[in-house]
Amino acid sequence: MSNEDAPRPVWASISAQQNFSTLDYSLFAAMLVVSVIIGIYFAFFAKKKQNTSSEYLMGGRNIGLAPVAMSLIASYISGITLLGVPGEVYVYGTQFYAICLGSIFAGLCSALFFIPVFYELQLNSSYEYLGIRFDQKVHVLGSFLFLLTYLLYIPVVIYIPALALNQVCGVNIHLVTPIVSLACIFYTTLGGVKAVVWTDALQIVLMFGSLISVVVFGTITFGGFERVWQRNAETNRIEFFNLDLDPTTRHTFWGTAFGLSINYINDFSVNQVLIQRCLIMQTLKESRILVTISLGGIVIINTICVYIGMQIFAAHYDCDWMSAKVVREAEQLFPNYVMEMAGSVPGLPGFFMAGVFSAALSSMSTALNSMSGVVYEDFISPFLNSNTSEERASFIMKIISAVLGIICVILVFIIENLEGVVQSALSLEGITCGPMLGIFVLGLFFPWANSTGTFVGSITGLVIMGIICIGNQFAITNGYIQSPKNPVSLDGCTFPLNFTRNAPLQDTNGSMYHLYAALQTNASYLEHVPLNDIPWIFRVSYTWYGLIGLVTSVVVGLIVTAITGPNELKDVHIKHLTPPIRSLFYKQCKGGERNQKVIMNGLNHKNHASKKNTTT
């Protein structure tokens, strides 16, 4: 029997906890210490202190394009991506990769329809637009949805790397989570957006470095790219164009490429994290370049993570670690894989964990900085004296940032009970992203949409998506909905290992079967539970949640607008509409005729100059 065909003992990975050396701990700790030092520098030693709202939120609008672009990439790449995507590909295959097409489509929408409006208005918050386009209640609703989105998202971001560290070195999740989070809260609260941007720039370097290290050493160790591709293809994991039109199918090309694009459009068009970074830029052109670079970086990281998922499976194609109970969750596969290579690459586990936690810290710090600004501007500032000093405003925002960070840490205890990190994160985001985007779509594309219709439409979308998401998560958690997984094998394992080869397991219907036999026949991990009693809407794939929420909010908003009486177009300023729509309403909207004259005069002047040059 050749070495390649020999059964692989899998308990070696269990002892990997002993391999997290002093060097590894030192690398991980160094990342935290440097991040904290950056925060201290901008708080106490930089030429411009973070003691005004403009400096704290916008960095004085004088930060360069490169660090802001790196910061934005880091903000949208978290442990959910670094650990969740490889686990997703290992279990379900590569169809999720079509999300990259959705991100490109989202970038085009952002650059054409959304960013020009916000940049032209030069607002501190994207949600201020809702106040001037509609009224205060819609403004507050938009801000509330933003806060709700990140209060649901950040605990997942914190939990996932803590779970990975627990897996590789046995550190208690509830010990490492507060320590790392407090470090993040500290430098974010003190250093403001400049500390966030520069720590993000450091952390994105660690992310790329750790991922590329794993790709290079893993590919060399386990036989090259051809073998990785071949072993995944043999088990039907290579799939990019599943054209199934059934919306209850977990992943299809349509769902991942177009359904999930709504999540990206929301993130890269109206989300305060993006708008705050765009307004730091000196010109609209730089803002568009910023979005393009950021989405390019996100596509590259997603590509690397998809390949790593394929690589992990190729390395263990004949001994599935999940079935053998080496790991409990798919998100633990990547750190275990790194530990497996640790013997030949000293310091790699520490470097890897520094990269994973860097992803979490960058997402959390950016969210805290943006949320503190939104809470202050939209919920606190209206009740303060108009003479409140800039120093006091900055101090209040720092307190808000610290409080929100502590709330996120507490919510980790709830998030850890959810199943499937990528699906859970995107499902929770799907509750709010559709209704949130719907508010802005009504404002930018439909000048006759009124505040009552917009408010009712968004609330309706939020309630419906909340019911759908909660119902779906309940069904999944209780085993009523189980997505078929790709085939795996245990032929290369050495038994027993926390697993008895012929031990019967019991599904929710009470029927008995043998796990090993199911695997040998290329069946899924678990038999499907009859779905007759589960409402169809709860079985719809999470990839469509954003689109359902968006369509619901817009349709209901327009219906209610028609019932309550649409806006008078003369009361809507032309600058509050997206540029491609403005040409249709120049004559009807406020400021339209004047702007049109300016544009026409500019064109006439340009044509006249052109004719003059030609004549000459």
Secondary structure in CASP SS format (residue, H / E / C, confidence):
PFRMAT SS
TARGET T0000
AUTHOR 0000-0000-0000
METHOD secondary structure of the structure
MODEL  1
M C 1.00
S C 1.00
N C 1.00
E C 1.00
D C 1.00
A C 1.00
P C 1.00
R E 1.00
P C 1.00
V C 1.00
W H 1.00
A H 1.00
S H 1.00
I H 1.00
S H 1.00
A H 1.00
Q H 1.00
Q H 1.00
N H 1.00
F C 1.00
S C 1.00
T H 1.00
L H 1.00
D H 1.00
Y H 1.00
S H 1.00
L H 1.00
F H 1.00
A H 1.00
A H 1.00
M H 1.00
L H 1.00
V H 1.00
V H 1.00
S H 1.00
V H 1.00
I H 1.00
I H 1.00
G H 1.00
I H 1.00
Y H 1.00
F H 1.00
A H 1.00
F H 1.00
F H 1.00
A C 1.00
K C 1.00
K C 1.00
K C 1.00
Q C 1.00
N C 1.00
T C 1.00
S H 1.00
S H 1.00
E H 1.00
Y H 1.00
L H 1.00
M H 1.00
G H 1.00
G H 1.00
R H 1.00
N C 1.00
I C 1.00
G C 1.00
L H 1.00
A H 1.00
P H 1.00
V H 1.00
A H 1.00
M H 1.00
S H 1.00
L H 1.00
I H 1.00
A H 1.00
S H 1.00
Y H 1.00
I C 1.00
S C 1.00
G H 1.00
I H 1.00
T H 1.00
L H 1.00
L H 1.00
G H 1.00
V H 1.00
P H 1.00
G H 1.00
E H 1.00
V H 1.00
Y H 1.00
V H 1.00
Y H 1.00
G C 1.00
T H 1.00
Q H 1.00
F H 1.00
Y H 1.00
A H 1.00
I H 1.00
C H 1.00
L H 1.00
G H 1.00
S H 1.00
I H 1.00
F H 1.00
A H 1.00
G H 1.00
L H 1.00
C H 1.00
S H 1.00
A H 1.00
L H 1.00
F H 1.00
F H 1.00
I H 1.00
P H 1.00
V H 1.00
F H 1.00
Y H 1.00
E H 1.00
L H 1.00
Q C 1.00
L C 1.00
N C 1.00
S C 1.00
S C 1.00
Y C 1.00
E H 1.00
Y H 1.00
L H 1.00
G H 1.00
I H 1.00
R H 1.00
F C 1.00
D C 1.00
Q H 1.00
K H 1.00
V H 1.00
H H 1.00
V H 1.00
L H 1.00
G H 1.00
S H 1.00
F H 1.00
L H 1.00
F H 1.00
L H 1.00
L H 1.00
T H 1.00
Y H 1.00
L H 1.00
L H 1.00
Y H 1.00
I H 1.00
P H 1.00
V H 1.00
V H 1.00
I H 1.00
Y H 1.00
I H 1.00
P H 1.00
A H 1.00
L H 1.00
A H 1.00
L H 1.00
N H 1.00
Q H 1.00
V H 1.00
C H 1.00
G C 1.00
V C 1.00
N C 1.00
I H 1.00
H H 1.00
L H 1.00
V H 1.00
T H 1.00
P H 1.00
I H 1.00
V H 1.00
S H 1.00
L H 1.00
A H 1.00
C H 1.00
I H 1.00
F H 1.00
Y H 1.00
T H 1.00
T H 1.00
L H 1.00
G H 1.00
G H 1.00
V H 1.00
K H 1.00
A H 1.00
V H 1.00
V H 1.00
W H 1.00
T H 1.00
D H 1.00
A H 1.00
L H 1.00
Q H 1.00
I H 1.00
V H 1.00
L H 1.00
M H 1.00
F H 1.00
G H 1.00
S H 1.00
L H 1.00
I H 1.00
S H 1.00
V H 1.00
V H 1.00
V H 1.00
F H 1.00
G H 1.00
T H 1.00
I H 1.00
T H 1.00
F C 1.00
G C 1.00
G H 1.00
F H 1.00
E H 1.00
R H 1.00
V H 1.00
W H 1.00
Q H 1.00
R H 1.00
N H 1.00
A H 1.00
E H 1.00
T C 1.00
N C 1.00
R C 1.00
I C 1.00
E C 1.00
F C 1.00
F C 1.00
N C 1.00
L C 1.00
D C 1.00
L C 1.00
D C 1.00
P C 1.00
T C 1.00
T C 1.00
R C 1.00
H C 1.00
T C 1.00
F H 1.00
W H 1.00
G H 1.00
T H 1.00
A H 1.00
F H 1.00
G H 1.00
L C 1.00
S H 1.00
I H 1.00
N H 1.00
Y H 1.00
I H 1.00
N H 1.00
D H 1.00
F C 1.00
S C 1.00
V C 1.00
N C 1.00
Q H 1.00
V H 1.00
L H 1.00
I H 1.00
Q H 1.00
R H 1.00
C H 1.00
L H 1.00
I H 1.00
M C 1.00
Q C 1.00
T C 1.00
L H 1.00
K H 1.00
E H 1.00
S H 1.00
R H 1.00
I H 1.00
L H 1.00
V H 1.00
T H 1.00
I H 1.00
S H 1.00
L H 1.00
G H 1.00
G H 1.00
I H 1.00
V H 1.00
I H 1.00
I H 1.00
N H 1.00
T H 1.00
I H 1.00
C H 1.00
V H 1.00
Y H 1.00
I H 1.00
G H 1.00
M H 1.00
Q H 1.00
I H 1.00
F H 1.00
A H 1.00
A H 1.00
H C 1.00
Y C 1.00
D C 1.00
C C 1.00
D C 1.00
W C 1.00
M C 1.00
S C 1.00
A C 1.00
K C 1.00
V C 1.00
V C 1.00
R C 1.00
E C 1.00
A H 1.00
E H 1.00
Q H 1.00
L H 1.00
F H 1.00
P H 1.00
N H 1.00
Y H 1.00
V H 1.00
M H 1.00
E H 1.00
M H 1.00
A C 1.00
G C 1.00
S C 1.00
V C 1.00
P C 1.00
G C 1.00
L H 1.00
P H 1.00
G H 1.00
F H 1.00
F H 1.00
M H 1.00
A H 1.00
G H 1.00
V H 1.00
F H 1.00
S H 1.00
A H 1.00
A H 1.00
L H 1.00
S H 1.00
S H 1.00
M H 1.00
S H 1.00
T H 1.00
A H 1.00
L H 1.00
N H 1.00
S H 1.00
M H 1.00
S H 1.00
G H 1.00
V H 1.00
V H 1.00
Y H 1.00
E H 1.00
D H 1.00
F H 1.00
I H 1.00
S H 1.00
P H 1.00
F H 1.00
L C 1.00
N C 1.00
S C 1.00
N C 1.00
T C 1.00
S C 1.00
E H 1.00
E H 1.00
R H 1.00
A H 1.00
S H 1.00
F H 1.00
I H 1.00
M H 1.00
K H 1.00
I H 1.00
I H 1.00
S H 1.00
A H 1.00
V H 1.00
L H 1.00
G H 1.00
I H 1.00
I H 1.00
C H 1.00
V H 1.00
I H 1.00
L H 1.00
V H 1.00
F H 1.00
I H 1.00
I H 1.00
E C 1.00
N C 1.00
L C 1.00
E C 1.00
G C 1.00
V H 1.00
V H 1.00
Q H 1.00
S H 1.00
A H 1.00
L H 1.00
S H 1.00
L H 1.00
E H 1.00
G H 1.00
I H 1.00
T H 1.00
C H 1.00
G H 1.00
P H 1.00
M H 1.00
L H 1.00
G H 1.00
I H 1.00
F H 1.00
V H 1.00
L H 1.00
G H 1.00
L H 1.00
F H 1.00
F C 1.00
P C 1.00
W C 1.00
A C 1.00
N C 1.00
S H 1.00
T H 1.00
G H 1.00
T H 1.00
F H 1.00
V H 1.00
G H 1.00
S H 1.00
I H 1.00
T H 1.00
G H 1.00
L H 1.00
V H 1.00
I H 1.00
M H 1.00
G H 1.00
I H 1.00
I H 1.00
C H 1.00
I H 1.00
G H 1.00
N H 1.00
Q H 1.00
F H 1.00
A H 1.00
I H 1.00
T H 1.00
N C 1.00
G C 1.00
Y C 1.00
I C 1.00
Q C 1.00
S C 1.00
P C 1.00
K C 1.00
N C 1.00
P C 1.00
V C 1.00
S C 1.00
L C 1.00
D C 1.00
G C 1.00
C E 1.00
T C 1.00
F C 1.00
P C 1.00
L C 1.00
N C 1.00
F C 1.00
T C 1.00
R C 1.00
N C 1.00
A C 1.00
P E 1.00
L E 1.00
Q E 1.00
D C 1.00
T C 1.00
N C 1.00
G C 1.00
S C 1.00
M E 1.00
Y E 1.00
H E 1.00
L H 1.00
Y H 1.00
A H 1.00
A H 1.00
L H 1.00
Q H 1.00
T C 1.00
N C 1.00
A C 1.00
S C 1.00
Y C 1.00
L C 1.00
E C 1.00
H C 1.00
V C 1.00
P C 1.00
L C 1.00
N C 1.00
D C 1.00
I C 1.00
P C 1.00
W H 1.00
I H 1.00
F H 1.00
R H 1.00
V C 1.00
S C 1.00
Y H 1.00
T H 1.00
W H 1.00
Y H 1.00
G H 1.00
L H 1.00
I H 1.00
G H 1.00
L H 1.00
V H 1.00
T H 1.00
S H 1.00
V H 1.00
V H 1.00
V H 1.00
G H 1.00
L H 1.00
I H 1.00
V H 1.00
T H 1.00
A H 1.00
I H 1.00
T H 1.00
G C 1.00
P C 1.00
N C 1.00
E C 1.00
L H 1.00
K H 1.00
D H 1.00
V C 1.00
H E 1.00
I H 1.00
K H 1.00
H H 1.00
L C 1.00
T C 1.00
P H 1.00
P H 1.00
I H 1.00
R H 1.00
S C 1.00
L C 1.00
F C 1.00
Y C 1.00
K C 1.00
Q C 1.00
C C 1.00
K E 1.00
G C 1.00
G H 1.00
E H 1.00
R H 1.00
N H 1.00
Q H 1.00
K H 1.00
V H 1.00
I H 1.00
M H 1.00
N H 1.00
G H 1.00
L H 1.00
N H 1.00
H H 1.00
K H 1.00
N H 1.00
H H 1.00
A H 1.00
S H 1.00
K H 1.00
K H 1.00
N H 1.00
T H 1.00
T H 1.00
T C 1.00
END
